[in-house]
Amino acid sequence: MSRTRSTQPDPRATLRSGLPDRYLTPDDIAEIFSVPLETVYQWRKKRSGPLGFRVGKHLRYDPADVRAYVVERQRANADAA
């Protein structure tokens, strides 16, 4: 049986409480950062967002890489202030 979107935990809550037990999708990344899905794909194209990787034709993100990206952005913003 497939899981529907409503039964999956909120990715933002999962990242706050600990690493999820699955890789994140581009939709998850867009939801976490509250940006359009196209922005996630532009980040990938420009190599400016979280590190992603392909599994066949599917793009996935390791939660640890997403967390590292957030920490890096926080440090960059703190240094600029």
C-alpha positions in Angstrom: 0.0 0.0 0.0 1.4 3.4 -0.9 1.6 6.2 1.6 -0.4 9.3 0.8 1.0 12.8 1.3 -1.3 13.4 4.3 0.2 10.4 6.2 3.8 11.5 5.8 5.3 13.6 8.6 6.0 17.3 8.0 9.7 17.4 6.7 10.3 20.6 8.7 9.3 19.0 11.9 11.3 15.9 11.1 14.5 18.0 10.6 14.0 19.8 13.9 13.4 16.7 15.8 16.1 14.6 14.2 17.1 13.1 10.8 14.3 11.3 9.0 14.6 7.7 8.0 14.3 8.5 4.3 15.9 10.7 1.7 14.1 13.9 0.9 12.4 14.8 -2.5 12.6 18.1 -4.3 9.0 18.7 -3.1 10.1 18.2 0.5 13.0 20.7 0.0 10.5 23.2 -1.4 8.2 22.8 1.5 11.0 23.0 4.1 12.3 26.3 2.7 8.9 27.6 1.7 10.0 28.2 -1.9 8.6 27.2 -5.2 9.7 23.8 -6.6 11.3 25.6 -9.6 13.6 27.4 -7.1 14.8 24.0 -5.9 15.7 23.0 -9.4 17.4 26.3 -10.1 19.5 25.9 -6.9 20.5 22.5 -8.3 21.4 23.9 -11.7 23.4 26.7 -10.2 24.9 24.5 -7.5 23.9 27.0 -4.8 21.4 25.0 -2.7 21.6 21.8 -0.7 23.6 18.9 -2.2 21.4 16.5 -4.1 22.0 13.3 -5.9 20.2 11.1 -8.5 18.8 7.7 -7.9 18.1 6.7 -11.5 16.0 9.6 -12.8 14.9 10.7 -9.3 16.5 13.6 -7.4 17.0 13.0 -3.7 18.6 14.9 -0.8 20.3 13.4 2.2 18.8 15.1 5.4 22.4 15.4 6.8 23.4 17.4 3.7 20.3 19.6 4.0 21.1 20.3 7.7 24.7 21.1 6.7 23.5 23.6 4.1 21.3 25.3 6.7 24.2 25.6 9.1 26.4 27.0 6.4 23.8 29.6 5.4 23.3 30.6 9.0 27.1 31.1 9.5 27.4 33.1 6.3 24.5 35.3 7.3 26.0 35.8 10.8 29.4 36.7 9.3 27.8 39.2 7.0 25.9 41.0 9.8 
